[in-house]
Amino acid sequence: MADIYDRLHGTIVPLLTPFTADGHVDEESLRRLTNHVIKGGVDGVFVMGTTGEFQHLPYEAQRFAVEIVIDEVKDRVLVAAGVTGGSIEETVRNLTATGSMPRPPHAAVIAPLCYHSNRKLPQHMERISAISTLPVLLYNNIGIVERRWKRKDIIPALVGRMATLENIVGIKDSSGNLEYLTQVLAHRSPSFRVFQGEEILILPALHQGAAGAVPSMGNILP
């Protein structure tokens, strides 16, 4: 587990998912993109985030993209893979399958996609921590939470509670709210890594103590 903390810092690019004309993951283009960002000097890549449109792809296609990126990276940088499903059980299935890959990613990323409140999220993540063979990053993004009329950020105090779990190592915050990120930083454990997901807030987030950024624009300007 110590190795993941050495890797979790700096710029981690949430990769786009290129497609062929018939709607399949474009392996050749994804390999080129992966090398493009690594040559640009990034510290890691994040496959199957919202920039990669994971919520519109079946798990088989998601896994194919993750396998391509892992193969192309060849351990040069960190690889984080999104495993969020539309339900608790789907997320658990995705996480288990990803963790058992012959060459798994360095970390998994989970958003509370199926939650419209924070009520049961800690219990869900306790279960995730207990079964995960991978370190896990939380993903705060209300734009993808179901029941949109009740969208809520993960409560900072609950982030702090989940940060004490053995496998929960950090969070990507895409709230676009610097005050929220500051509150998360105040509630975290010392080793818990916080990343800013909004490009315009990267510098102030770093000043507040964030470990790095996960910028979509890194696909163009790594």
Secondary structure, 3 states (H helix, E strand, C coil): CHHHHHHCCEEEEECCCCECCCCCECHHHHHHHHHHHHHCCCCEEEECCCCCCHHHCCHHHHHHHHHHHHHHHCCCCEEEEECCCCCHHHHHHHHHHHHCCCCCCCEEEECCCCCCCCCCHHHHHHHHHHHCCCCEEEEECHHHCCCHHHCCCCCHHHHHHHCCCCCEEEEEECCCCHHHHHHHHHHCCCCCEEEECCHHHHHHHHHHCCCEECCHHHHCCC
